[in-house]
Amino acid sequence: MATVKKAIAKNSTSKKAVAKRKHATSSKPNYLTKRILTKAAKNGFASAAIATMEIMGFNVIVHRGWVVKKFADGHIERIKKLQTTNTSTPIALD
């Protein structure tokens, strides 16, 4: 029992280099995934919406089945109602 404790103590004080594991997030993949593409598209649209709001003062978006202008102060002006052929499924752009 004493030799086991000595061996453990000797190994714990030795200055061996311990190999560190690389995390999966630290390496950059060489392929395009749906998650990467979705994140890039969302970030691009968000930055474009901010820039458009600063330049023009409004954005044209789809909101609850309507094409609307959304102004910088928050009010919304309806432009046109969208027509759908299938009323049982919601509009993908809402």
C-alpha positions as CSV (number, residue, x, y, z in Angstrom):
1,M,0.0,0.0,0.0
2,A,2.8,2.4,0.9
3,T,4.5,1.8,-2.5
4,V,1.3,2.7,-4.3
5,K,1.1,6.0,-2.4
6,K,4.7,6.8,-3.2
7,A,4.2,6.0,-6.9
8,I,1.1,8.3,-7.0
9,A,3.0,11.1,-5.2
10,K,6.0,10.7,-7.5
11,N,3.8,10.9,-10.6
12,S,1.9,13.9,-9.3
13,T,5.0,15.9,-8.7
14,S,6.8,14.9,-11.9
15,K,6.8,17.6,-14.6
16,K,5.4,15.6,-17.5
17,A,3.8,17.5,-20.4
18,V,0.1,16.7,-20.4
19,A,-1.5,16.6,-23.9
20,K,-4.4,19.0,-24.1
21,R,-7.5,18.0,-26.0
22,K,-8.6,20.3,-28.8
23,H,-12.2,21.3,-28.6
24,A,-14.4,20.8,-31.6
25,T,-15.3,24.5,-31.6
26,S,-11.7,25.6,-31.8
27,S,-11.1,24.0,-35.1
28,K,-12.7,25.5,-38.2
29,P,-14.5,23.0,-40.4
30,N,-13.7,23.0,-44.1
31,Y,-17.3,22.5,-45.1
32,L,-20.5,24.6,-45.1
33,T,-23.3,23.3,-42.8
34,K,-26.9,24.3,-42.5
35,R,-26.2,25.8,-39.1
36,I,-23.3,27.9,-40.3
37,L,-25.3,29.1,-43.4
38,T,-28.4,30.0,-41.2
39,K,-26.3,31.9,-38.7
40,A,-24.5,33.9,-41.5
41,A,-27.8,34.7,-43.2
42,K,-29.4,35.9,-40.0
43,N,-26.4,38.0,-39.1
44,G,-26.4,39.5,-42.6
45,F,-30.1,40.3,-42.7
46,A,-29.9,41.8,-39.2
47,S,-27.0,44.1,-40.1
48,A,-28.7,45.0,-43.4
49,A,-31.9,45.9,-41.6
50,I,-30.1,48.2,-39.2
51,A,-28.2,49.9,-42.0
52,T,-31.4,50.3,-44.1
53,M,-33.2,51.8,-41.1
54,E,-30.5,54.3,-40.6
55,I,-30.3,55.3,-44.2
56,M,-34.0,55.3,-45.3
57,G,-35.8,55.5,-41.9
58,F,-38.0,52.4,-42.6
59,N,-37.8,48.7,-43.6
60,V,-40.2,46.8,-45.8
61,I,-41.1,43.5,-44.2
62,V,-43.8,40.9,-44.1
63,H,-45.8,40.9,-40.9
64,R,-48.9,38.8,-40.1
65,G,-49.8,38.3,-43.8
66,W,-49.2,41.9,-44.8
67,V,-46.4,43.6,-46.6
68,V,-45.7,46.6,-44.4
69,K,-43.3,49.5,-43.8
70,K,-41.8,49.5,-40.4
71,F,-40.5,52.9,-39.4
72,A,-37.7,53.8,-37.0
73,D,-40.1,55.2,-34.4
74,G,-42.0,51.8,-34.3
75,H,-45.2,52.6,-36.2
76,I,-46.2,50.3,-39.0
77,E,-47.9,51.2,-42.3
78,R,-49.7,48.5,-44.3
79,I,-48.9,48.3,-48.0
80,K,-50.6,45.2,-49.3
81,K,-52.2,42.0,-48.0
82,L,-50.6,38.9,-49.2
83,Q,-52.9,36.4,-51.0
84,T,-52.4,32.7,-50.1
85,T,-53.8,29.7,-51.8
86,N,-53.5,27.4,-48.8
87,T,-55.0,29.0,-45.7
88,S,-54.3,26.0,-43.5
89,T,-50.6,26.6,-43.3
90,P,-49.0,29.9,-42.1
91,I,-47.0,32.1,-44.4
92,A,-43.3,31.2,-44.3
93,L,-42.2,34.9,-44.2
94,D,-44.3,35.8,-41.1
